[in-house]
Amino acid sequence: MKTRRSDRLIDMTNYLLERPHTLISLTFFAERYESAKSSISEDLAIVKRTFQARGIGVLETIPGAAGGARFIPSINEDEARSFISEMVQEMSAESRLLPGGYVYLSDLLGRPDVLRVVGRVIARQYIDKQIDAVMTVATKGVPIAQSVSEYLNVPFVIVRRDSKITEGATVSVNYVSGSSERIEKMELSKRSLKRGSHVLVVDDFMKGGGTVNGMKSMIEEFDSELVGITVFAEGSFAGQRMVDDYTSLLRVDQVNSQDKTIHVSAGTYLDRVFGNQK
């Protein structure tokens, strides 16, 4: 049954949004809607223009017999800045203060509305990079990794500090905790990551960078390549961090346990992705 253009556009948009970074052929859409390829091309032009105008993402159109359309999720600068500003306000509440200079994040990273934007924001940074997997460490980084992997349409892998019998054979590495300077161990199932993968590391919070540095070592054990490191928030750290090339959405500049005050500001993300344009 032939589909009306208005119905086509709604279904086509939904289909593309649910399959980011996937090439969908014109032939598929033509058969799905029983419409001419010329009509499908016009529909895609409308979707492409709207995605770009609204900052939803990029719709790549590939010409030729093997061509089609591919949706690349993104976020515009205004929306990213607004989100980070909102998170700064949320995290500045004194009730979030935890012992040791840490900040309570579990409620934020349990909210679907926050995670959806976090995923888009981080995926935007690596829009032109080849990424085969997103890596994090259990447990609080898992929802971030899942959201990012959904927008990049790649698997996410979870490094654990204790082995699980259900993981099968594992690879383990020792690392130095950046804040406590203790030797700790992390493990990853041998089946989780393919050799030669391009890996993005994400995490919820970073102080000394020991855990992230441990994941760098794990990636090397799999003969894979680190593409980048992005954390939701970084804390102030008096010593030398174990990683220096990373991006943070937020920065906890100062924590005063006596006054129960927290000073939070935007991290390095906006400058690294958009530059000092505003």
HUBELZI-V645407 format. One record per residue. RES is the residue in one small letter. SS is DSSP state (a for helix, b for strand, c for the rest). NEAR is the number of other C-alpha atoms within 12 Angstrom. D_FIRST is the distance of its C-alpha to the first C-alpha in Angstrom with 1 decimal. Layout:
BEGIN
RES_SS_NEAR_D_FIRST ; RES_SS_NEAR_D_FIRST
END
This chain:
BEGIN
m_c_10_0.0 ; k_c_16_3.8 ; t_c_21_6.4 ; r_c_17_9.7 ; r_a_23_12.7 ; s_a_15_14.6 ; d_a_15_12.2 ; r_a_29_11.9 ; l_a_26_15.6 ; i_a_19_16.4 ; d_a_21_14.5 ; m_a_35_15.8 ; t_a_32_19.2 ; n_a_15_19.4 ; y_a_24_18.4 ; l_a_33_21.2 ; l_a_31_23.7 ; e_c_20_23.4 ; r_c_24_24.1 ; p_c_32_27.0 ; h_c_34_28.7 ; t_c_26_25.8 ; l_c_26_24.5 ; i_b_32_20.7 ; s_b_27_19.7 ; l_a_32_17.7 ; t_a_24_16.1 ; f_a_22_14.9 ; f_a_31_13.3 ; a_a_26_11.8 ; e_a_18_10.2 ; r_a_22_9.3 ; y_a_26_7.5 ; e_c_20_6.7 ; s_c_23_9.6 ; a_c_20_13.1 ; k_a_24_15.9 ; s_a_15_17.8 ; s_a_24_15.4 ; i_a_33_15.5 ; s_a_29_19.2 ; e_a_20_19.6 ; d_a_32_17.8 ; l_a_37_20.1 ; a_a_23_23.0 ; i_a_22_22.5 ; v_a_36_22.3 ; k_a_30_25.4 ; r_a_19_27.3 ; t_a_18_26.7 ; f_a_25_27.7 ; q_a_21_30.8 ; a_a_16_31.8 ; r_a_18_31.5 ; g_c_24_33.2 ; i_c_30_30.4 ; g_b_33_30.6 ; v_b_31_30.0 ; l_b_34_26.7 ; e_b_28_27.9 ; t_b_28_25.9 ; i_b_19_27.0 ; p_c_16_26.7 ; g_c_12_26.6 ; a_c_12_24.7 ; a_c_14_25.5 ; g_c_19_24.8 ; g_b_28_22.4 ; a_b_36_23.0 ; r_b_31_25.4 ; f_b_35_26.2 ; i_b_36_29.9 ; p_b_41_30.9 ; s_c_37_34.0 ; i_c_35_35.9 ; n_c_27_37.8 ; e_a_28_41.6 ; d_a_17_41.8 ; e_a_22_39.6 ; a_a_33_41.5 ; r_a_31_44.8 ; s_a_19_43.9 ; f_a_29_42.9 ; i_a_32_46.1 ; s_a_22_48.2 ; e_a_22_46.7 ; m_a_31_47.5 ; v_a_27_51.0 ; q_a_22_51.6 ; e_a_25_50.2 ; m_a_36_52.4 ; s_c_29_55.5 ; a_c_22_56.0 ; e_a_24_59.4 ; s_a_19_57.9 ; r_a_27_56.1 ; l_b_26_59.4 ; l_c_20_60.2 ; p_a_14_63.4 ; g_a_17_63.8 ; g_a_29_62.0 ; y_c_32_58.5 ; v_b_40_55.9 ; y_c_26_53.7 ; l_c_32_50.1 ; s_c_22_48.4 ; d_c_17_47.0 ; l_a_28_45.4 ; l_a_32_44.0 ; g_a_22_42.6 ; r_c_16_40.5 ; p_a_16_36.8 ; d_a_17_36.8 ; v_a_26_39.8 ; l_a_33_38.5 ; r_a_28_35.2 ; v_a_35_37.2 ; v_a_46_39.8 ; g_a_40_37.2 ; r_a_37_35.8 ; v_a_44_39.3 ; i_a_45_40.6 ; a_a_45_37.5 ; r_a_34_38.0 ; q_a_40_41.5 ; y_c_34_40.3 ; i_c_28_37.3 ; d_c_16_38.9 ; k_c_20_40.4 ; q_c_23_39.5 ; i_c_31_39.4 ; d_c_30_38.8 ; a_b_37_39.9 ; v_b_47_41.1 ; m_b_50_44.4 ; t_b_45_46.2 ; v_b_38_49.0 ; a_c_28_48.7 ; t_c_24_48.2 ; k_c_27_47.7 ; g_c_38_46.0 ; v_a_32_43.2 ; p_a_37_40.9 ; i_a_47_41.4 ; a_a_44_40.6 ; q_a_38_37.5 ; s_a_35_36.1 ; v_a_45_37.1 ; s_a_39_35.7 ; e_a_31_32.3 ; y_a_42_32.2 ; l_a_40_33.6 ; n_c_31_31.3 ; v_c_28_34.4 ; p_b_27_36.4 ; f_b_36_39.3 ; v_b_39_42.6 ; i_b_38_45.2 ; v_b_42_48.9 ; r_b_31_51.1 ; r_c_26_54.8 ; d_c_22_55.2 ; s_c_22_53.7 ; k_c_16_51.4 ; i_a_11_51.7 ; t_a_11_47.9 ; e_a_19_47.8 ; g_c_14_49.6 ; a_c_15_51.9 ; t_b_26_52.2 ; v_b_28_53.7 ; s_b_26_56.2 ; v_b_29_57.9 ; n_b_22_60.8 ; y_b_27_60.6 ; v_b_24_62.9 ; s_c_25_61.8 ; g_c_26_62.1 ; s_c_26_63.4 ; s_c_17_65.6 ; e_c_18_66.5 ; r_c_14_66.2 ; i_b_17_64.9 ; e_b_22_61.6 ; k_b_26_59.1 ; m_b_34_55.3 ; e_b_38_53.2 ; l_b_38_49.8 ; s_b_28_48.3 ; k_c_23_48.5 ; r_c_17_44.8 ; s_c_28_43.6 ; l_c_32_44.0 ; k_c_23_43.6 ; r_c_19_46.5 ; g_c_19_46.2 ; s_c_27_43.7 ; h_b_29_43.6 ; v_b_40_44.1 ; l_b_42_43.9 ; v_b_49_46.3 ; v_b_51_45.7 ; d_b_46_47.8 ; d_b_42_48.5 ; f_b_38_52.2 ; m_b_42_54.7 ; k_c_37_58.5 ; g_c_27_60.5 ; g_c_38_57.5 ; g_a_34_58.8 ; t_a_45_55.6 ; v_a_43_53.5 ; n_a_37_56.2 ; g_a_35_55.9 ; m_a_46_52.2 ; k_a_37_53.1 ; s_a_30_55.5 ; m_a_39_52.8 ; i_a_39_50.5 ; e_a_24_53.4 ; e_a_26_53.9 ; f_c_28_50.4 ; d_c_18_51.2 ; s_c_24_48.5 ; e_b_29_48.4 ; l_b_33_48.5 ; v_b_30_46.2 ; g_b_34_47.2 ; i_b_40_48.4 ; t_b_46_47.1 ; v_b_41_48.4 ; f_b_48_47.5 ; a_b_41_51.1 ; e_b_39_54.5 ; g_b_35_57.8 ; s_c_31_61.1 ; f_c_24_63.2 ; a_c_13_66.8 ; g_c_16_67.0 ; q_c_15_65.3 ; r_c_25_61.6 ; m_c_26_60.7 ; v_c_26_57.6 ; d_c_20_57.7 ; d_c_21_54.4 ; y_c_32_51.9 ; t_b_37_49.8 ; s_b_38_50.0 ; l_b_43_47.9 ; l_b_40_50.9 ; r_b_37_54.6 ; v_b_37_57.0 ; d_b_26_60.1 ; q_b_26_62.6 ; v_b_29_63.1 ; n_b_23_66.2 ; s_c_19_66.7 ; q_c_12_69.7 ; d_c_12_68.1 ; k_c_19_64.7 ; t_b_22_63.0 ; i_b_31_60.2 ; h_b_28_59.6 ; v_b_33_56.1 ; s_b_29_54.8 ; a_b_32_51.9 ; g_c_31_52.0 ; t_c_29_51.7 ; y_a_36_47.9 ; l_a_33_47.6 ; d_a_20_50.3 ; r_a_22_49.0 ; v_a_28_45.4 ; f_c_20_45.8 ; g_c_13_49.6 ; n_c_12_51.9 ; q_c_11_49.8 ; k_c_9_50.5
END
